């Protein structure tokens, strides 16, 4: 299943891996980060949640109490 979210002319598309271990996102970084922070609230705290690109050029852990700006800063620090 693929889903889309649009905001202010920007589109984020997502789909989950068949076994549920990964969510693939395509779209602007700010929307992907906001999704990851929102999704973190759905994942049990004991489970690690990592936001990364398709080549693992960055891999940022999304902690339970993190805010989007902190995650986006960590991603941009790896660019």
N, C-alpha and C positions, 0 to 999 in steps of 0.2 A: 504494500500500500504506500502510495506517495501522497504527501500533503503539501499544501502551499499556504504561506502566510504573507500578506502584503501590508505594507505600512509606508505612507508618504512616498509612494513610487518605487519602493524597494521590495524585492521579493525574496523570501527564504523558502527553499524547497527541502523537504526531508523525507527520509524513509528509514525503516529499521531493518536490521539484518534478520534473516529468518529465525535464527536462534535467540534473538533478543539481546545479544551481547554488544551491539553497536548501533548507533543512530548516525546516519550519514546526512550531512547538511550541505547545501549549496546556496550561497548568497553572501551578502555583505557581512563583514566581521561583526559589526555592532549587533545585528539581529541574531547571528549564530551564538554570540556570547550571551545575549539575553535569554535565548532558548536554553542554553546549557545551565545557566543559573536557575532558571525556572524548573528545568528537568531534575536538577540536583535535589529539589524538594520531594520528588517522587521516588528517588532511589534510596534504599535503606542506608543510614549513615555508615554502616560497616563496609559498604561497597565503595570501591574507589571509582571516581568518575573523572575521566581525562578528556580534555578538549585538545584535539590535534589536527593537523592537516593531513592530506592523503599520503604525503611522503615523510611524515613524522619530522618535518622541519622544525616543529615546535610541539611540545606536549605539556600542557598546563593542567595541573590537578585542580578540579573544581571542588573546593571544600564546602561543607554544609552551610556555613554562615557568610560566605563570600558575596561581594556585590559585583555587578557587571563591570564597573570601571576598573576594579582590581584585576579581573580576569583579562580584560582587553589590554591593560597596561602590560601584563605578563606576556601575552601573545606578541605584542608589538616589540617588546624587549628582545625577542628572538628573531625579529626580521632583519 
